[in-house]
Amino acid sequence: MVVDPSMHISELTFPYPDSLVALEPIRPSRVMWVENSRPVEISFQQLLGKIPRGDVLVVNNTKVLKRRVFVPWKKAFIEILFLTRLENQTWEVLFPAKEFKVSSVLELPDGVKAELIEKGRPQKLKLDRDVNEDYFAKNAEIPLPPYIQKLRPTRHSQSQDDEWYQTAWAKEPGSLASPTASLHFSSSDMELLKANGVQIVPITLHVGLGTFLPVTTENLNDFEIHGEMVEIPLSTWITIQKAKSGGNKVWTLGTTSTRAIESVAQNLLPLVGTEVGQCYKGITRIFIKPGYEWKVVDRLMTNFHQPESTLLALVAAFSDLGTVKACYKWAIECKFRLFSYGDLSVWIR
């Protein structure tokens, strides 16, 4: 993988008004179509008709977990995002721990006590008893992006978020954020594409800690992205290879599907056997940024991403930085809605 050593995170900035940050979805969404470096607006129905028979569409079937717990603190609340279960009732978590000392004890819902045993990013909490998904289903909320919480009247989720922030084909529990490009599509949209001869294949990438943490280095090559669990059925990869050899194109729905497929192409995931067949499975730390040599993906459908994010770097790698910034400027002038609940962009190489 070749990268541009001069790429700096400060180059991935752009101004936008808070008024364009989408706080809830509107469907069908608007679509920015970028081909030959030029953006145009097309309808969502037009997009569905632009994916040719025989092409492959890769979708992520991960399911978002309820893992955001509100805990009383000084006549208010703090939020704890439970990330990973470790041994001995210990969890990796994210919460505003600056004013807490190691050995501080927090009282969680249903009387569960949590002791802070390690600070940093992430932190570690040791609970006084084990908790499972039933506990989180009862006491936790969907982990919405912080910029949505910040601009809403309350940081608590709305009841509709449980449906809004989950894809129509969510199947494999494990994500801490939604593969949001998929939120634009319904099950009936997928059936229409299948009827038109589009080959739709699944992957699983569980979105993890990296989506919540900012890039902390100026030079992108100095930043180590967090690993995320990926599982790709061998049948998915075979379908992709047959399509490519036959001259068809591979479309990825979202940056997660993109990273998963390119991880296989870069030989970053081993082929392993499972009870239901073989799959490519493991932890990927692929960081796709300008200078990356693409192996598989021909068409990218994705949301509008935040400034200085690894996701925006991926889009800049797929197109080029100048085109992406010019197209984002055009989209903002045209009042496209931004980020997780916002509108869709489609990039053609």
N, C-alpha and C positions, 0 to 999 in steps of 0.2 A: 504494500500500500504506500503510495507516494503522497506526501503532503507538502504544502507550501509553508516553509519555516517562517515566513514573514507575516503569517496570519495572526492578527491580534484581536482579542475580544472587543476592544473598543471600536473596531471597524463594524461590528454587528449591532450598531445602535441606529435607532430611528425615532423620531418624535411621533406621538399619537395622543389624541385627546381621550380622557377617561370616558367620555360619553360614548365612545365606540366599543368599549369593552362590554361584550355581551354577558348579561347577568342571567339570561335564560335563553333557551333555544327558540328559533323561529324556523319552522319547516313548511315548505321546502326552503332551503337556504339559497342565497345567491352564490354564484360560481364565477371565480376569476380563472379564465383559461389562458395559459401563457404558452405560446408557440412562436418560434423564431424571435424570441426575446420581447414579444409584444403582447400586452395584456388586453383581453376583451372580456366582456361579460356575456355569459350564456346562461340559459335556464337550466335548472336541475334536470328536467326532462330531456333537454338537448344533450346533456352530459351522458345520460343513460344510453342514448342512441349513438354516441361517439365511440363506444367500446366495441370493437369489431368481433364478429364470430371467430372463434378459435383462439382469441387472446386469453390470457390468464389474469385473474384478479386474486391477489393474495390478501386475506383478511385475518385479523387477530381475534381469537375466540376467548381471550382472557376475561375473567369476571372480577369486578372491583369489590374489594372487601370493605365492610364497615369496620374502621379501626380508629376513628377520631373520637376520643373520650374527653368530655368536659369535666373538670375537677374544681370544686370550690377552693378559692384562695383569696384571703384578705377582702372579703365582701364582694368578690367578683369571681371570675372563672379563669383557669388556664386550660389550654388544649394540649392533650398528649396524643401524638400519633404513634400507634403501636406498629412497628416495622417487622421485626423478626423474632420468633420464639427461639430462645437458646435453651440451655440445660438448666435444671433446678429452678424452674419457675421464674427465670430471668428473661427479660425482653430488651432488645434494642428499640429505642424510642427516639422521637424528636419532640422537644417542648422547650419553652423559654426558661432555661435552667440557670440563667446568670446569677440570680439572687439566692439560689439554693446551694447548700453545702452538701458534700457527700455525707451520707447517713440521714439526710432529711427524709421524712416520711410523709407521703401524700395519701389521702383517703379517697379511693375511687368509688364509683357507684356500687351498691349492694355490699358495702362494708369491706371491700377489698383494700388492703393496705399495701403501698408500694414504697420501697426504700430505694433512694438514689445511691447506687453503688459505684457509678463511674460517670464522670462528666466528659464533654467533648461533643463531637458530631459524627455519629449519633451518641446519645447517652444510654446508660443501662439502668433499668429498674428491676429490683427483685421483689416479686409479689409474695404475700403470705399464703396464697393458695393458687392452684392452677386455674386458669380461665380458658374457655374454648370459644368456638365460633358462636355458640348459643349465647354466651355472655355478651359478646360484641353485638350480636343481632339485637339484643335487648337494650344495651347501654351505650352503643357507639353510633356514630353517624358516618355517612359517606365522606371521604377526605377530599373535599372540593379544593381547587386551586386557591391559594391565598389572595390573589387579586380579585377573585369573585367575592370572597368573604369581606374583603376590605371595603368594597364599593356597595355592598348591600347594607340595609339598615341593621342587620344582625349577623353575627358570625355563624349562628346555627344554620344548618341546612333547612331548606324548605321541604315539605313532604314530597313534592314532585321531583326533587333531585334524585331520589332513589330510582326513579324510572328514567329521568332525563340523562343521567350520568352513566347509564349502563347500556351497552350495545344490544341490538335486537337478537344477537346470536351469542351473547355471553354464556360461556359453558364451564370453563376451567377456573375455579376460584384461585386468586393469588395476587391480583394487582392492587397497588396503592394509588393508582390514578387510571383514568379511562383512556383507551386508545381513541381519542376524540374525533378523528376523521371519520370513524365508523358511525358516529352518532347521527350523521347526515342521512344514513341509509336505513330503510325499513326492510323487514323480511320480504314484503311484496316487491320491493325494488330488486332484491336479489333473485327472486323467482323470475322476474321479467328479464333480467340479464341472462339467467340460465336458459330461459326459453329462446333468447336471441343467440344462443350458442356460445356464450362466454363461459369459460371454465373457472369456477370459483373454488379456491383451495384454502384450507385453514393452516395457520401456524398458531403457536401459543408463545407469547412473550409477556411475562408478568412485570409490569412497570414498577420500578422500585425506588430506592432512596434518591437516585440521581435526578429524578424529575423535580425534587423539592429543593435541591441544593444548587446555589449559583456557581458559575464558573469562577474559581478563586485565583486564577493566574492570568496575567496579561497576554502571554503567548499561549495560544491554544495547544501547542505541542507539549507544554509543560503540565497540562491538566490531565489528571487520571480520572476517567469516568468510572462510576460505580457499576459493578456487575449486575446483570439481570438474567433470570432464568429463562431459557428458551427451549422449546420442544417443537420440532418440525417433522411431521410424518414423512417417511421415505416416499410415500405415494405423492405427496405434495411436490417434492423435489423432482421426481420422475416426470410429473406432468409439466413442470416448468421447463425441464430440459428438452422434452419432446416438442413443446411449443416453440422454444427458441430455435431448435434445429429445423423446424418447419417454417421459419420466417415470421412467426407470430410474436407479439409483444407481451411483456410482463408488466402489469399494473400493480402497484402496491397501495393499499388503503392505509395511509398513515406512516409515520416515521418508525413505529414499532415493527410493522410488517417489513419495512425496508431494511432495518438493521438486522432483523432475523434472517432474511433471505441472503443478504450480503455476507453475513457471518458464515453461512454454509459455503458460499462461493469462495470465501477467503480461507477455507479449511480451518476455521476456528472452533468447530463443534464436532465431536466424535459421533460416528454412527454406532448406535447401541441397539441391543435387542430388548423388546418389552413383551408383555403378555399379548398385546394386540398387534405385534409386528415391529418392524424396525423404525427407528427415528433418529434424527440428529438432535442431541440433547446435551445441555450444559449451561455454563455461565458465559455470557458474552460481555466483553468490555470494548466492543468495537466503537470507535469514535470517528464518525464520518464527517469530515471537514474539507474545505476547499483544497484541491490537489488530489483528492481520493480518486483511485482508478476503479470505475464502476464495472462490475462483472455481469450483473443479471438485470437489474431494474431498468425499464425503459420509460415508464410513465409513473409519476408520483402524484397522488391525491392526498392533500394534507390541509390542516387548518392554518390560519395566520398565527405565527409564533412570536413570543416575547423577545424584546431586544436582548442581546448578549446571552442567548441561550444556546445550548448544544443542538437543539432542534432547528433553530434558524441557521446554524452552521451547516447542518445536513442539507437543508434546502439550497444554501449557497453553493454547496459542493455539487449538487445535482444540476443546477443551472449555472450561474456565476454570481458573485457578490454584487456587481454593478446592476445586473438585471433584476436581482431580487429586491434590492433597495429601490430601484426605479418603479418596479411593479407594486411594491408595498406603498410607495408614495402615491401612486395612481389610485390604488384601492382605498387608501385613507381619504383622498380627495373625493372619491365616489361614495364615501361613507359605508364601506363594507364593515360588517361587525367582526370584532377581533377575538381571537384566542379560543378557549375550549368550547364555549357555547356559541361561537361566532360562525362566520361563513367559510366556504371551502375554496381552496386554490388547487388548480391542476397544472402540472408542469410537464411539458413535452420535450423530450430530448431527441 
